[in-house]
Amino acid sequence: MKLVISENNYKMTQKLHSILEQKVKKLDKYFPDDETVCKVVMSQQGRRARMEVSINYLGTQIRSEVEGMTMYYNIDEIMPKLERQINKYRSKVYAKGKAPKVDGYEFVSDVDDTPLKIEKTKKFVIDKITPEEAIDSLELVDHDFYIFYNVKTENVEVVYRRKDGSIGLLQPQID
């Protein structure tokens, strides 16, 4: 697996780099090819350290993020989360008979194998507005996101409240 590390407002030490490499290398047993890319983004926001890990495997994105006091704690917290996600993905794919064979011993336990299903379907009308107006509408509703039709781009988009309190904009695209 290829490891790509990005740092935002954070300077990684050599010790942290070697620990991260060692922990990510343990995930190699799940990915038989060397083309799998593991992207790690580390950032510092005040006293909080944030780590995001994304693995792109056969067109599937496996992603997890944690925030804590130090990156060392974040590594210890994010690796089990990733293993659970990988095992959940693999069990679904194996059930369909499409997964590649992987040898190795898996250390994760207590994985919930119950499949997720849609419990409720809701239909609603979306507004034709600008992103700025969507931010104003987001402030009026008690949700973390607001779906709208952007009159500038002529696409359906989403504004959402990020964990740090800022606002994000999702602009879906079809490949």
Backbone torsions as a table, in degrees:
resi	resn	phi	psi	omega
1	MET	NA	136.5	177.5
2	LYS	-86.3	132.9	-180.0
3	LEU	-107.5	122.9	178.1
4	VAL	-119.5	120.5	-176.3
5	ILE	-114.4	130.7	175.7
6	SER	-119.9	144.6	179.9
7	GLU	-124.6	127.0	176.3
8	ASN	-120.8	116.0	-178.3
9	ASN	55.4	31.6	-178.5
10	TYR	-148.3	138.8	177.3
11	LYS	-114.8	115.4	-176.9
12	MET	-83.3	138.3	176.6
13	THR	-85.2	162.3	178.3
14	GLN	-63.8	-36.6	179.3
15	LYS	-62.8	-45.2	178.3
16	LEU	-63.5	-39.9	178.9
17	HIS	-60.9	-44.5	-178.7
18	SER	-68.6	-37.7	177.1
19	ILE	-64.5	-43.7	179.2
20	LEU	-62.0	-45.2	177.6
21	GLU	-59.1	-44.4	-178.9
22	GLN	-62.0	-44.6	-178.9
23	LYS	-68.4	-41.5	-179.5
24	VAL	-68.8	-33.7	178.7
25	LYS	-60.1	-27.8	177.9
26	LYS	-66.0	-21.6	178.8
27	LEU	-81.0	-9.0	-179.8
28	ASP	-57.8	-28.4	-178.1
29	LYS	-63.6	-22.5	-179.8
30	TYR	-86.8	-17.6	-173.8
31	PHE	-125.1	100.6	-173.6
32	PRO	-70.2	-22.8	-178.3
33	ASP	-94.9	157.1	179.4
34	ASP	-87.6	0.2	-177.6
35	GLU	-87.1	-8.0	179.1
36	THR	-67.8	133.3	-177.1
37	VAL	-111.9	129.3	175.6
38	CYS	-111.5	113.5	179.6
39	LYS	-102.1	128.7	178.7
40	VAL	-119.0	126.0	176.9
41	VAL	-117.1	122.0	178.7
42	MET	-113.8	134.8	178.6
43	SER	-143.5	155.3	179.1
44	GLN	-117.3	126.2	177.6
45	GLN	-126.3	95.9	-174.9
46	GLY	68.0	-123.1	178.1
47	ARG	-94.2	-1.9	-177.0
48	ARG	-96.3	132.9	176.7
49	ALA	-102.2	133.6	-176.5
50	ARG	-122.1	137.5	179.0
51	MET	-132.6	130.4	175.9
52	GLU	-121.2	132.6	177.9
53	VAL	-125.0	127.3	177.9
54	SER	-125.3	132.4	177.4
55	ILE	-122.3	123.5	177.5
56	ASN	-103.4	112.9	-176.5
57	TYR	-130.9	115.5	178.1
58	LEU	51.3	41.8	177.5
59	GLY	82.6	-1.0	179.0
60	THR	-103.5	134.2	-179.7
61	GLN	-99.8	120.9	174.5
62	ILE	-111.1	122.9	-171.6
63	ARG	-140.5	143.4	175.8
64	SER	-148.3	152.3	177.1
65	GLU	-143.2	146.4	177.3
66	VAL	-138.9	158.7	177.3
67	GLU	-137.1	131.4	-178.6
68	GLY	-155.9	-168.0	-177.2
69	MET	-75.4	-37.5	179.7
70	THR	-136.3	160.0	177.5
71	MET	-68.4	-28.9	179.3
72	TYR	-63.1	-43.7	176.1
73	TYR	-65.7	-37.8	180.0
74	ASN	-62.0	-40.2	178.4
75	ILE	-61.4	-46.0	-179.3
76	ASP	-65.2	-27.3	-179.9
77	GLU	-85.4	-35.8	-173.1
78	ILE	-81.1	-30.1	-176.5
79	MET	-64.1	-46.2	176.0
80	PRO	-63.1	-35.4	177.5
81	LYS	-61.4	-45.2	179.3
82	LEU	-63.2	-42.9	179.6
83	GLU	-61.6	-40.7	177.6
84	ARG	-63.0	-42.9	179.6
85	GLN	-64.1	-42.1	-179.8
86	ILE	-63.7	-45.4	179.7
87	ASN	-63.9	-38.3	178.1
88	LYS	-64.5	-44.4	177.6
89	TYR	-61.7	-47.8	-178.0
90	ARG	-63.6	-38.5	179.9
91	SER	-65.6	-36.5	176.8
92	LYS	-66.8	-42.9	-178.1
93	VAL	-70.0	-39.3	177.2
94	TYR	-62.9	-37.1	179.2
95	ALA	-62.6	-30.2	178.0
96	LYS	-87.2	-7.2	178.3
97	GLY	76.9	24.6	-175.7
98	LYS	-111.8	-4.5	-171.7
99	ALA	-82.0	144.3	173.6
100	PRO	-71.7	152.5	180.0
101	LYS	-75.1	130.0	179.2
102	VAL	-127.8	128.3	176.4
103	ASP	-93.0	153.8	176.7
104	GLY	136.6	161.5	-179.5
105	TYR	-97.3	132.7	-178.5
106	GLU	-103.5	132.5	-174.3
107	PHE	-98.6	-5.4	-175.3
108	VAL	-82.1	135.6	175.6
109	SER	-126.0	175.7	178.8
110	ASP	58.4	41.0	177.0
111	VAL	-87.7	126.8	179.4
112	ASP	-80.2	111.7	-176.6
113	ASP	-94.5	4.1	-180.0
114	THR	-70.3	128.5	-177.3
115	PRO	-70.8	145.2	176.5
116	LEU	-77.7	144.6	177.4
117	LYS	-140.4	158.6	179.8
118	ILE	-77.4	121.0	-178.3
119	GLU	-91.6	-29.6	-175.4
120	LYS	-148.2	139.8	175.4
121	THR	-114.1	134.1	-177.9
122	LYS	-130.2	130.9	176.6
123	LYS	-108.4	143.0	-179.6
124	PHE	-154.3	161.1	179.0
125	VAL	-94.3	134.4	178.1
126	ILE	-102.0	150.2	-177.1
127	ASP	-86.7	147.0	172.4
128	LYS	-94.0	98.7	-174.6
129	ILE	-143.8	177.7	176.2
130	THR	-90.2	163.1	176.8
131	PRO	-59.1	-34.2	178.7
132	GLU	-64.9	-41.4	177.0
133	GLU	-68.3	-33.2	177.8
134	ALA	-65.4	-36.9	176.9
135	ILE	-64.0	-42.2	177.0
136	ASP	-61.9	-40.8	179.1
137	SER	-68.0	-35.1	177.2
138	LEU	-60.2	-38.3	179.3
139	GLU	-65.2	-27.4	-176.4
140	LEU	-83.9	-25.5	-179.2
141	VAL	-98.7	156.3	-179.0
142	ASP	-95.6	58.9	178.4
143	HIS	-133.1	168.6	176.8
144	ASP	-95.1	-1.6	-178.8
145	PHE	-147.5	162.4	177.2
146	TYR	-145.9	122.0	-178.9
147	ILE	-94.6	134.9	-178.4
148	PHE	-151.7	164.5	174.4
149	TYR	-97.8	114.9	-177.0
150	ASN	-78.7	115.9	-178.2
151	VAL	-70.0	-20.7	179.5
152	LYS	-77.7	-44.3	-177.1
153	THR	-99.0	-11.1	-177.7
154	GLU	58.7	42.1	177.7
155	ASN	-133.9	157.8	171.9
156	VAL	-80.5	128.7	-177.4
157	GLU	-136.6	170.7	-177.2
158	VAL	-134.1	129.4	167.2
159	VAL	-101.1	142.8	-177.8
160	TYR	-144.6	155.9	178.4
161	ARG	-90.6	122.2	179.6
162	ARG	-79.9	164.5	-178.7
163	LYS	-61.5	-28.8	-179.7
164	ASP	-84.2	2.4	177.3
165	GLY	95.8	-13.4	178.3
166	SER	-78.3	175.2	-177.4
167	ILE	-109.3	137.1	176.3
168	GLY	-115.9	160.0	178.5
169	LEU	-127.2	123.2	175.8
170	LEU	-99.4	127.1	178.8
171	GLN	-122.9	90.0	-177.3
172	PRO	-63.2	145.3	176.7
173	GLN	-135.7	148.8	177.8
174	ILE	-100.6	129.1	179.3
175	ASP	-71.0	NA	NA
